[in-house]
Amino acid sequence: MREGTSSQIAGIAVSLLILATVVAILISIWLQRQRTAAPPHAQLPFQPLRAMVFIPAGEFLMGSTNGAPEEQPVHRVRVNAFWMDRYEVTNAEYEQFDPEHRTRRTAQAAGDHHPVVNVSWHDALAYCAWRSRREGVPEGTYRLPTEAEWEYAARGGLAQQPYPWGTAQPDADDILLAAHKRRGATNDLLAHPLPVGSFLPNGFGLYDMAGNVWEWCMDWYAENTYAARAHAGVIDNPQGPTNGLRKVWRGGSWMSEAERLRVSARGGISPQQWMATLGFRCVRPAE
């Protein structure tokens, strides 16, 4: 009896610990959103096709002190205010622009509300241009985020934390925080894309900034981008290299281990290429 009672007490204690962790994460996210909430006047002057989130102007520390060499050195960046899609663009939304894409849906992400994949950087830009025309705004209003905008938005107001939600691993204490591949798993049943918005948002109210699918950015990729900015002081709205062979992708995917989901993790891929793990979301300036 005593052994059974001890086991029950231990089980209750573990359950309470997990519950406390979940509550702490929820409170942290709520506090972040209160600190970074859009001011009352920050309203779009038209009705967008997709839900968007206001990202206030600000400075942040870009990069990581303990990340890969291409993530260093950490440097201070300032970005203007902008609007960003709350969710990754979905199959159904993209196919309003390109109905033929339906034949490129994957078995893992076949639903209307799954993030669109198998789109090149040029395809993503073409969607942005179509969206500007569809909403009757000047050409170029919608575009892909710069790498700096993406990282600033992904951090959600947190400073030098590894993930959009803070320090916890994506599957810490059996609480899944993002669609990703667990370390060492070769056939992980949990590693698959999910409909957008399946996990908690970050401090700015953005969903799926880690995992699910990689996201295209505007910038050309170079491993020494940050090294070239060393000792430059505060850098305003950096655009990345003027040319290159690969475009930046960020955020990791359902096939990425936790290390690649970090907000500072960088990578690049040819703008002509598309993958079953790569999608995008759009931004537009606040002014």
Helices and strands as residue ranges (DSSP letters): H 2-35, E 52-55, E 58-62, G 69-71, E 75-79, E 82-85, H 91-97, G 99-104, H 121-135, H 147-155, G 172-174, E 214-220, G 227-229, E 235-236, E 247-250, G 258-261, E 267-269, E 278-279, E 283-285
